[in-house]
């Protein structure tokens, strides 16, 4: 019986390496950066108040309950593009391992903000990236 409990204890609380999480963080950052780089020309049009939807009409197009986006307050086109470049920089730093924990956390917050400001339905790869990013936020 002791061996059984020892096996359960080792399974749940045994020491493991964090190499898998590091590789997952690199893959997530590279995939997120590739997805964002494909939107380079349309960032101001999709995500700023100068583009497709004015900030006063945003409530009609995005969900109202539990909605959080930094882009609700930052609406100027240049500032949105600066946040986009900051997000790319954070993803690159997370990918190469420079302050990987903090850059991943900040990249996830900015990534959530961009995805929440998006008026197109999110039901595909963006949602998977968001969920993997949230898991990486909690991982070692």
mmCIF file of the C-alpha atoms, coordinates in Angstrom:
data_MODEL
# 
_entry.id   MODEL 
# 
loop_
_atom_site.group_PDB 
_atom_site.id 
_atom_site.type_symbol 
_atom_site.label_atom_id 
_atom_site.label_alt_id 
_atom_site.label_comp_id 
_atom_site.label_asym_id 
_atom_site.label_entity_id 
_atom_site.label_seq_id 
_atom_site.pdbx_PDB_ins_code 
_atom_site.Cartn_x 
_atom_site.Cartn_y 
_atom_site.Cartn_z 
_atom_site.occupancy 
_atom_site.B_iso_or_equiv 
_atom_site.pdbx_formal_charge 
_atom_site.auth_seq_id 
_atom_site.auth_comp_id 
_atom_site.auth_asym_id 
_atom_site.auth_atom_id 
_atom_site.pdbx_PDB_model_num 
ATOM 1   C CA . UNK A 1 1   ? 0.000   0.000  0.000   1.00 0.00 ? 1   UNK A CA 1 
ATOM 2   C CA . UNK A 1 2   ? 2.909   2.346  0.763   1.00 0.00 ? 2   UNK A CA 1 
ATOM 3   C CA . UNK A 1 3   ? 4.298   1.786  -2.715  1.00 0.00 ? 3   UNK A CA 1 
ATOM 4   C CA . UNK A 1 4   ? 0.929   2.742  -4.217  1.00 0.00 ? 4   UNK A CA 1 
ATOM 5   C CA . UNK A 1 5   ? 0.775   6.030  -2.284  1.00 0.00 ? 5   UNK A CA 1 
ATOM 6   C CA . UNK A 1 6   ? 4.431   6.730  -3.058  1.00 0.00 ? 6   UNK A CA 1 
ATOM 7   C CA . UNK A 1 7   ? 3.708   6.232  -6.776  1.00 0.00 ? 7   UNK A CA 1 
ATOM 8   C CA . UNK A 1 8   ? 0.766   8.633  -6.622  1.00 0.00 ? 8   UNK A CA 1 
ATOM 9   C CA . UNK A 1 9   ? 2.839   11.169 -4.699  1.00 0.00 ? 9   UNK A CA 1 
ATOM 10  C CA . UNK A 1 10  ? 5.659   10.897 -7.202  1.00 0.00 ? 10  UNK A CA 1 
ATOM 11  C CA . UNK A 1 11  ? 3.250   11.235 -10.141 1.00 0.00 ? 11  UNK A CA 1 
ATOM 12  C CA . UNK A 1 12  ? 1.645   14.442 -8.888  1.00 0.00 ? 12  UNK A CA 1 
ATOM 13  C CA . UNK A 1 13  ? 4.438   16.050 -6.887  1.00 0.00 ? 13  UNK A CA 1 
ATOM 14  C CA . UNK A 1 14  ? 7.652   14.611 -8.324  1.00 0.00 ? 14  UNK A CA 1 
ATOM 15  C CA . UNK A 1 15  ? 10.328  16.885 -9.713  1.00 0.00 ? 15  UNK A CA 1 
ATOM 16  C CA . UNK A 1 16  ? 10.293  17.334 -13.469 1.00 0.00 ? 16  UNK A CA 1 
ATOM 17  C CA . UNK A 1 17  ? 12.218  19.524 -15.868 1.00 0.00 ? 17  UNK A CA 1 
ATOM 18  C CA . UNK A 1 18  ? 10.668  22.640 -17.325 1.00 0.00 ? 18  UNK A CA 1 
ATOM 19  C CA . UNK A 1 19  ? 12.237  22.035 -20.746 1.00 0.00 ? 19  UNK A CA 1 
ATOM 20  C CA . UNK A 1 20  ? 8.901   21.119 -22.290 1.00 0.00 ? 20  UNK A CA 1 
ATOM 21  C CA . UNK A 1 21  ? 7.320   24.342 -21.098 1.00 0.00 ? 21  UNK A CA 1 
ATOM 22  C CA . UNK A 1 22  ? 10.281  26.318 -22.424 1.00 0.00 ? 22  UNK A CA 1 
ATOM 23  C CA . UNK A 1 23  ? 9.924   24.717 -25.838 1.00 0.00 ? 23  UNK A CA 1 
ATOM 24  C CA . UNK A 1 24  ? 6.176   25.326 -25.736 1.00 0.00 ? 24  UNK A CA 1 
ATOM 25  C CA . UNK A 1 25  ? 6.829   28.985 -24.868 1.00 0.00 ? 25  UNK A CA 1 
ATOM 26  C CA . UNK A 1 26  ? 9.199   29.293 -27.851 1.00 0.00 ? 26  UNK A CA 1 
ATOM 27  C CA . UNK A 1 27  ? 6.698   27.657 -30.217 1.00 0.00 ? 27  UNK A CA 1 
ATOM 28  C CA . UNK A 1 28  ? 3.833   29.801 -28.911 1.00 0.00 ? 28  UNK A CA 1 
ATOM 29  C CA . UNK A 1 29  ? 5.808   33.033 -29.280 1.00 0.00 ? 29  UNK A CA 1 
ATOM 30  C CA . UNK A 1 30  ? 6.956   32.132 -32.805 1.00 0.00 ? 30  UNK A CA 1 
ATOM 31  C CA . UNK A 1 31  ? 3.430   31.197 -33.894 1.00 0.00 ? 31  UNK A CA 1 
ATOM 32  C CA . UNK A 1 32  ? 1.904   34.321 -32.344 1.00 0.00 ? 32  UNK A CA 1 
ATOM 33  C CA . UNK A 1 33  ? 4.539   36.541 -33.955 1.00 0.00 ? 33  UNK A CA 1 
ATOM 34  C CA . UNK A 1 34  ? 3.967   34.908 -37.360 1.00 0.00 ? 34  UNK A CA 1 
ATOM 35  C CA . UNK A 1 35  ? 0.207   35.433 -36.992 1.00 0.00 ? 35  UNK A CA 1 
ATOM 36  C CA . UNK A 1 36  ? 0.705   39.085 -36.039 1.00 0.00 ? 36  UNK A CA 1 
ATOM 37  C CA . UNK A 1 37  ? 3.237   39.761 -38.791 1.00 0.00 ? 37  UNK A CA 1 
ATOM 38  C CA . UNK A 1 38  ? 0.638   38.690 -41.365 1.00 0.00 ? 38  UNK A CA 1 
ATOM 39  C CA . UNK A 1 39  ? -1.547  41.579 -40.147 1.00 0.00 ? 39  UNK A CA 1 
ATOM 40  C CA . UNK A 1 40  ? 1.199   44.215 -40.451 1.00 0.00 ? 40  UNK A CA 1 
ATOM 41  C CA . UNK A 1 41  ? -0.657  46.405 -42.979 1.00 0.00 ? 41  UNK A CA 1 
ATOM 42  C CA . UNK A 1 42  ? -4.059  46.209 -41.294 1.00 0.00 ? 42  UNK A CA 1 
ATOM 43  C CA . UNK A 1 43  ? -3.252  46.881 -37.641 1.00 0.00 ? 43  UNK A CA 1 
ATOM 44  C CA . UNK A 1 44  ? -4.456  50.491 -37.623 1.00 0.00 ? 44  UNK A CA 1 
ATOM 45  C CA . UNK A 1 45  ? -7.522  49.623 -39.707 1.00 0.00 ? 45  UNK A CA 1 
ATOM 46  C CA . UNK A 1 46  ? -8.683  46.736 -37.494 1.00 0.00 ? 46  UNK A CA 1 
ATOM 47  C CA . UNK A 1 47  ? -7.660  47.785 -34.008 1.00 0.00 ? 47  UNK A CA 1 
ATOM 48  C CA . UNK A 1 48  ? -7.624  51.583 -33.700 1.00 0.00 ? 48  UNK A CA 1 
ATOM 49  C CA . UNK A 1 49  ? -10.305 54.218 -33.440 1.00 0.00 ? 49  UNK A CA 1 
ATOM 50  C CA . UNK A 1 50  ? -9.085  55.637 -36.762 1.00 0.00 ? 50  UNK A CA 1 
ATOM 51  C CA . UNK A 1 51  ? -9.989  52.458 -38.608 1.00 0.00 ? 51  UNK A CA 1 
ATOM 52  C CA . UNK A 1 52  ? -13.010 50.297 -39.188 1.00 0.00 ? 52  UNK A CA 1 
ATOM 53  C CA . UNK A 1 53  ? -15.041 51.044 -36.047 1.00 0.00 ? 53  UNK A CA 1 
ATOM 54  C CA . UNK A 1 54  ? -15.089 54.239 -34.000 1.00 0.00 ? 54  UNK A CA 1 
ATOM 55  C CA . UNK A 1 55  ? -14.629 53.817 -30.228 1.00 0.00 ? 55  UNK A CA 1 
ATOM 56  C CA . UNK A 1 56  ? -18.127 55.200 -29.591 1.00 0.00 ? 56  UNK A CA 1 
ATOM 57  C CA . UNK A 1 57  ? -19.682 52.390 -31.649 1.00 0.00 ? 57  UNK A CA 1 
ATOM 58  C CA . UNK A 1 58  ? -17.473 49.601 -30.354 1.00 0.00 ? 58  UNK A CA 1 
ATOM 59  C CA . UNK A 1 59  ? -20.112 48.474 -27.846 1.00 0.00 ? 59  UNK A CA 1 
ATOM 60  C CA . UNK A 1 60  ? -22.337 47.334 -30.696 1.00 0.00 ? 60  UNK A CA 1 
ATOM 61  C CA . UNK A 1 61  ? -19.727 45.010 -32.175 1.00 0.00 ? 61  UNK A CA 1 
ATOM 62  C CA . UNK A 1 62  ? -17.821 43.417 -29.293 1.00 0.00 ? 62  UNK A CA 1 
ATOM 63  C CA . UNK A 1 63  ? -19.195 41.557 -26.330 1.00 0.00 ? 63  UNK A CA 1 
ATOM 64  C CA . UNK A 1 64  ? -20.121 43.618 -23.299 1.00 0.00 ? 64  UNK A CA 1 
ATOM 65  C CA . UNK A 1 65  ? -19.784 41.129 -20.445 1.00 0.00 ? 65  UNK A CA 1 
ATOM 66  C CA . UNK A 1 66  ? -16.324 40.727 -18.922 1.00 0.00 ? 66  UNK A CA 1 
ATOM 67  C CA . UNK A 1 67  ? -14.644 42.596 -21.767 1.00 0.00 ? 67  UNK A CA 1 
ATOM 68  C CA . UNK A 1 68  ? -11.076 43.749 -21.161 1.00 0.00 ? 68  UNK A CA 1 
ATOM 69  C CA . UNK A 1 69  ? -8.809  45.333 -23.725 1.00 0.00 ? 69  UNK A CA 1 
ATOM 70  C CA . UNK A 1 70  ? -6.083  47.920 -23.379 1.00 0.00 ? 70  UNK A CA 1 
ATOM 71  C CA . UNK A 1 71  ? -7.187  49.077 -26.828 1.00 0.00 ? 71  UNK A CA 1 
ATOM 72  C CA . UNK A 1 72  ? -10.460 50.311 -25.320 1.00 0.00 ? 72  UNK A CA 1 
ATOM 73  C CA . UNK A 1 73  ? -8.444  53.208 -23.888 1.00 0.00 ? 73  UNK A CA 1 
ATOM 74  C CA . UNK A 1 74  ? -5.690  53.446 -26.487 1.00 0.00 ? 74  UNK A CA 1 
ATOM 75  C CA . UNK A 1 75  ? -7.495  54.390 -29.695 1.00 0.00 ? 75  UNK A CA 1 
ATOM 76  C CA . UNK A 1 76  ? -5.007  56.552 -31.615 1.00 0.00 ? 76  UNK A CA 1 
ATOM 77  C CA . UNK A 1 77  ? -3.601  54.788 -34.683 1.00 0.00 ? 77  UNK A CA 1 
ATOM 78  C CA . UNK A 1 78  ? 0.042   55.533 -33.903 1.00 0.00 ? 78  UNK A CA 1 
ATOM 79  C CA . UNK A 1 79  ? -0.310  54.394 -30.302 1.00 0.00 ? 79  UNK A CA 1 
ATOM 80  C CA . UNK A 1 80  ? -2.005  51.164 -31.397 1.00 0.00 ? 80  UNK A CA 1 
ATOM 81  C CA . UNK A 1 81  ? 0.790   50.512 -33.873 1.00 0.00 ? 81  UNK A CA 1 
ATOM 82  C CA . UNK A 1 82  ? 3.344   51.219 -31.115 1.00 0.00 ? 82  UNK A CA 1 
ATOM 83  C CA . UNK A 1 83  ? 1.599   48.636 -28.904 1.00 0.00 ? 83  UNK A CA 1 
ATOM 84  C CA . UNK A 1 84  ? 1.697   46.228 -31.836 1.00 0.00 ? 84  UNK A CA 1 
ATOM 85  C CA . UNK A 1 85  ? 5.465   46.727 -32.174 1.00 0.00 ? 85  UNK A CA 1 
ATOM 86  C CA . UNK A 1 86  ? 5.844   46.308 -28.409 1.00 0.00 ? 86  UNK A CA 1 
ATOM 87  C CA . UNK A 1 87  ? 3.916   43.044 -28.629 1.00 0.00 ? 87  UNK A CA 1 
ATOM 88  C CA . UNK A 1 88  ? 6.212   41.806 -31.388 1.00 0.00 ? 88  UNK A CA 1 
ATOM 89  C CA . UNK A 1 89  ? 9.253   42.775 -29.298 1.00 0.00 ? 89  UNK A CA 1 
ATOM 90  C CA . UNK A 1 90  ? 7.862   40.970 -26.248 1.00 0.00 ? 90  UNK A CA 1 
ATOM 91  C CA . UNK A 1 91  ? 7.162   37.861 -28.306 1.00 0.00 ? 91  UNK A CA 1 
ATOM 92  C CA . UNK A 1 92  ? 10.696  37.926 -29.694 1.00 0.00 ? 92  UNK A CA 1 
ATOM 93  C CA . UNK A 1 93  ? 12.162  38.317 -26.187 1.00 0.00 ? 93  UNK A CA 1 
ATOM 94  C CA . UNK A 1 94  ? 10.005  35.450 -24.943 1.00 0.00 ? 94  UNK A CA 1 
ATOM 95  C CA . UNK A 1 95  ? 11.113  33.336 -27.888 1.00 0.00 ? 95  UNK A CA 1 
ATOM 96  C CA . UNK A 1 96  ? 14.829  33.828 -27.273 1.00 0.00 ? 96  UNK A CA 1 
ATOM 97  C CA . UNK A 1 97  ? 14.537  33.621 -23.470 1.00 0.00 ? 97  UNK A CA 1 
ATOM 98  C CA . UNK A 1 98  ? 15.126  37.197 -22.344 1.00 0.00 ? 98  UNK A CA 1 
ATOM 99  C CA . UNK A 1 99  ? 13.129  37.558 -19.110 1.00 0.00 ? 99  UNK A CA 1 
ATOM 100 C CA . UNK A 1 100 ? 10.880  34.850 -20.475 1.00 0.00 ? 100 UNK A CA 1 
ATOM 101 C CA . UNK A 1 101 ? 8.368   34.838 -17.617 1.00 0.00 ? 101 UNK A CA 1 
ATOM 102 C CA . UNK A 1 102 ? 7.690   38.594 -17.643 1.00 0.00 ? 102 UNK A CA 1 
ATOM 103 C CA . UNK A 1 103 ? 7.773   38.990 -21.407 1.00 0.00 ? 103 UNK A CA 1 
ATOM 104 C CA . UNK A 1 104 ? 5.343   36.090 -21.763 1.00 0.00 ? 104 UNK A CA 1 
ATOM 105 C CA . UNK A 1 105 ? 2.946   37.620 -19.242 1.00 0.00 ? 105 UNK A CA 1 
ATOM 106 C CA . UNK A 1 106 ? 3.032   41.049 -20.910 1.00 0.00 ? 106 UNK A CA 1 
ATOM 107 C CA . UNK A 1 107 ? 2.752   39.502 -24.377 1.00 0.00 ? 107 UNK A CA 1 
ATOM 108 C CA . UNK A 1 108 ? -0.304  37.548 -23.276 1.00 0.00 ? 108 UNK A CA 1 
ATOM 109 C CA . UNK A 1 109 ? -1.982  40.675 -21.891 1.00 0.00 ? 109 UNK A CA 1 
ATOM 110 C CA . UNK A 1 110 ? -1.325  42.578 -25.131 1.00 0.00 ? 110 UNK A CA 1 
ATOM 111 C CA . UNK A 1 111 ? -2.338  39.596 -27.238 1.00 0.00 ? 111 UNK A CA 1 
ATOM 112 C CA . UNK A 1 112 ? -5.615  39.324 -25.326 1.00 0.00 ? 112 UNK A CA 1 
ATOM 113 C CA . UNK A 1 113 ? -6.160  43.050 -25.837 1.00 0.00 ? 113 UNK A CA 1 
ATOM 114 C CA . UNK A 1 114 ? -5.687  42.813 -29.586 1.00 0.00 ? 114 UNK A CA 1 
ATOM 115 C CA . UNK A 1 115 ? -7.912  39.753 -29.860 1.00 0.00 ? 115 UNK A CA 1 
ATOM 116 C CA . UNK A 1 116 ? -10.649 41.297 -27.727 1.00 0.00 ? 116 UNK A CA 1 
ATOM 117 C CA . UNK A 1 117 ? -10.670 44.455 -29.870 1.00 0.00 ? 117 UNK A CA 1 
ATOM 118 C CA . UNK A 1 118 ? -11.039 42.361 -33.013 1.00 0.00 ? 118 UNK A CA 1 
ATOM 119 C CA . UNK A 1 119 ? -14.575 42.631 -34.372 1.00 0.00 ? 119 UNK A CA 1 
ATOM 120 C CA . UNK A 1 120 ? -14.348 39.437 -36.398 1.00 0.00 ? 120 UNK A CA 1 
ATOM 121 C CA . UNK A 1 121 ? -15.474 36.197 -34.736 1.00 0.00 ? 121 UNK A CA 1 
ATOM 122 C CA . UNK A 1 122 ? -12.730 34.415 -32.864 1.00 0.00 ? 122 UNK A CA 1 
ATOM 123 C CA . UNK A 1 123 ? -13.284 30.687 -33.085 1.00 0.00 ? 123 UNK A CA 1 
ATOM 124 C CA . UNK A 1 124 ? -10.136 29.311 -34.628 1.00 0.00 ? 124 UNK A CA 1 
ATOM 125 C CA . UNK A 1 125 ? -6.416  29.629 -34.275 1.00 0.00 ? 125 UNK A CA 1 
ATOM 126 C CA . UNK A 1 126 ? -6.581  32.891 -32.322 1.00 0.00 ? 126 UNK A CA 1 
ATOM 127 C CA . UNK A 1 127 ? -8.558  31.201 -29.567 1.00 0.00 ? 127 UNK A CA 1 
ATOM 128 C CA . UNK A 1 128 ? -6.089  28.305 -29.451 1.00 0.00 ? 128 UNK A CA 1 
ATOM 129 C CA . UNK A 1 129 ? -3.200  30.790 -29.189 1.00 0.00 ? 129 UNK A CA 1 
ATOM 130 C CA . UNK A 1 130 ? -5.015  32.590 -26.403 1.00 0.00 ? 130 UNK A CA 1 
ATOM 131 C CA . UNK A 1 131 ? -5.652  29.394 -24.436 1.00 0.00 ? 131 UNK A CA 1 
ATOM 132 C CA . UNK A 1 132 ? -2.070  28.158 -24.845 1.00 0.00 ? 132 UNK A CA 1 
ATOM 133 C CA . UNK A 1 133 ? -0.827  31.586 -23.764 1.00 0.00 ? 133 UNK A CA 1 
ATOM 134 C CA . UNK A 1 134 ? -2.996  31.408 -20.652 1.00 0.00 ? 134 UNK A CA 1 
ATOM 135 C CA . UNK A 1 135 ? -1.577  27.976 -19.832 1.00 0.00 ? 135 UNK A CA 1 
ATOM 136 C CA . UNK A 1 136 ? 1.945   29.349 -20.278 1.00 0.00 ? 136 UNK A CA 1 
ATOM 137 C CA . UNK A 1 137 ? 1.062   32.182 -17.930 1.00 0.00 ? 137 UNK A CA 1 
ATOM 138 C CA . UNK A 1 138 ? 0.487   29.617 -15.175 1.00 0.00 ? 138 UNK A CA 1 
ATOM 139 C CA . UNK A 1 139 ? 3.248   27.175 -16.099 1.00 0.00 ? 139 UNK A CA 1 
ATOM 140 C CA . UNK A 1 140 ? 6.731   27.059 -14.555 1.00 0.00 ? 140 UNK A CA 1 
# 
